[in-house]
Amino acid sequence: MNHKKKIYRVAEAARLAGVSASTLRLWEKEDLIVPDRSEKGHRRYDADHVTRLKRIASLRKDRRLTIAGIREDLRKSSPETGTPRDASDAIPEMKKRKQLEDENARLNRIVAEQTLELNMLREVHSPKRPRPARKREG
């Protein structure tokens, strides 16, 4: 069974995303969307592209984000669609972050202990200063 993906031209993809074709071209220029190209160089959008376009349009309209803000939001999201990543995708990152935080805390404790020990050694091995002579009474 041959399931061809539905492919949209610029005007169709723009209509589905609720924006103008010129807006799509601007977003492409700003690297928010990278459409496929036909052999003749025409832009081609599939369902994933349209989903990402809708996400961009929503970020622009509903959250009033700038291009830079949209780019940052998309960077934190799934690269394919710009939709928030599944929470399970973040679990390995969270575990790794926890490991790094634990290791950082352990190293900070070692540094603190070594600093204390060094200061104590300096105190013990520092040259003794002569005490000022006491005046003799008498």
C-alpha positions as CSV (number, residue, x, y, z in Angstrom):
1,M,0.0,0.0,0.0
2,N,1.5,3.3,-1.1
3,H,0.9,6.2,1.4
4,K,2.1,9.4,-0.2
5,K,2.5,12.3,2.1
6,K,0.3,15.2,1.4
7,I,2.5,18.0,0.0
8,Y,1.4,21.7,0.1
9,R,2.6,24.7,-1.9
10,V,3.4,28.0,-0.2
11,A,-0.1,29.4,-0.6
12,E,-1.8,26.2,0.7
13,A,0.6,25.9,3.7
14,A,0.1,29.6,4.5
15,R,-3.7,29.2,4.4
16,L,-3.5,26.2,6.7
17,A,-1.3,28.1,9.2
18,G,-3.5,31.2,9.0
19,V,-0.8,33.5,7.7
20,S,0.3,35.0,4.3
21,A,2.7,33.4,1.9
22,S,5.0,36.4,2.3
23,T,5.1,35.6,6.1
24,L,6.1,32.0,5.3
25,R,8.9,33.3,3.2
26,L,10.0,35.6,5.9
27,W,10.0,32.8,8.5
28,E,12.1,30.7,6.0
29,K,14.6,33.6,5.7
30,E,14.7,33.8,9.5
31,D,15.4,30.0,9.6
32,L,12.2,29.3,11.6
33,I,11.1,26.8,8.9
34,V,13.0,25.0,6.2
35,P,10.6,23.7,3.6
36,D,11.6,20.9,1.2
37,R,12.2,21.9,-2.4
38,S,11.0,20.4,-5.7
39,E,13.4,19.6,-8.5
40,K,12.6,23.0,-9.9
41,G,13.3,24.7,-6.5
42,H,9.7,25.3,-5.5
43,R,8.9,25.2,-1.8
44,R,7.1,22.1,-0.6
45,Y,5.5,21.7,2.8
46,D,4.3,18.5,4.4
47,A,2.1,17.9,7.5
48,D,5.1,18.3,9.9
49,H,5.9,21.6,8.3
50,V,2.3,22.8,8.6
51,T,2.3,21.8,12.3
52,R,5.4,23.8,12.9
53,L,4.0,26.8,11.0
54,K,0.9,26.7,13.1
55,R,3.1,26.6,16.2
56,I,5.1,29.6,15.0
57,A,1.9,31.5,14.1
58,S,0.5,30.8,17.6
59,L,3.7,32.0,19.3
60,R,3.6,35.2,17.3
61,K,-0.1,35.9,17.7
62,D,-1.0,34.5,21.1
63,R,2.2,35.0,23.0
64,R,3.4,38.0,20.9
65,L,6.9,36.7,20.7
66,T,9.5,38.3,18.5
67,I,11.4,36.2,15.9
68,A,14.2,35.7,18.4
69,G,11.7,34.7,21.1
70,I,10.0,32.2,18.7
71,R,13.4,30.8,17.7
72,E,14.3,30.3,21.4
73,D,10.9,28.6,22.1
74,L,11.4,26.3,19.1
75,R,14.9,25.5,20.2
76,K,13.6,24.2,23.4
77,S,11.0,22.2,21.6
78,S,11.0,19.3,19.1
79,P,13.2,20.2,16.1
80,E,10.7,18.6,13.7
81,T,7.5,20.2,14.6
82,G,8.3,22.9,17.2
83,T,5.8,21.3,19.6
84,P,6.9,20.8,23.2
85,R,8.9,17.7,23.7
86,D,7.3,14.7,25.5
87,A,8.2,14.7,29.2
88,S,9.9,11.3,28.8
89,D,12.4,13.0,26.5
90,A,13.5,15.2,29.4
91,I,14.0,12.4,31.9
92,P,17.6,11.4,30.7
93,E,18.5,15.1,30.7
94,M,17.2,15.5,34.2
95,K,19.1,12.5,35.5
96,K,22.3,13.7,33.9
97,R,21.8,17.2,35.4
98,K,21.2,15.6,38.9
99,Q,24.4,13.6,38.5
100,L,26.3,16.7,37.5
101,E,24.9,18.7,40.4
102,D,25.8,15.9,42.9
103,E,29.3,15.7,41.5
104,N,29.6,19.5,41.7
105,A,28.5,19.4,45.3
106,R,31.0,16.6,46.1
107,L,33.8,18.6,44.5
108,N,32.9,21.8,46.4
109,R,33.0,19.9,49.7
110,I,36.5,18.6,48.8
111,V,37.7,22.1,47.9
112,A,36.3,23.4,51.2
113,E,38.0,20.6,53.2
114,Q,41.3,21.1,51.3
115,T,41.2,24.9,51.8
116,L,40.6,24.4,55.6
117,E,43.5,21.9,55.8
118,L,45.8,24.2,53.8
119,N,45.0,27.2,56.1
120,M,45.7,25.0,59.2
121,L,49.0,23.9,57.7
122,R,50.0,27.5,56.9
123,E,49.2,28.5,60.5
124,V,51.2,25.6,62.0
125,H,54.2,26.1,59.7
126,S,54.3,29.9,59.6
127,P,57.4,31.4,61.1
128,K,56.8,32.4,64.7
129,R,56.9,36.1,65.2
130,P,58.8,37.2,68.2
131,R,56.7,38.5,71.0
132,P,57.3,42.1,71.9
133,A,59.7,42.4,74.8
134,R,58.0,43.3,78.1
135,K,59.2,46.3,79.8
136,R,60.8,45.6,83.1
137,E,59.5,47.4,86.0
138,G,61.8,48.5,88.6
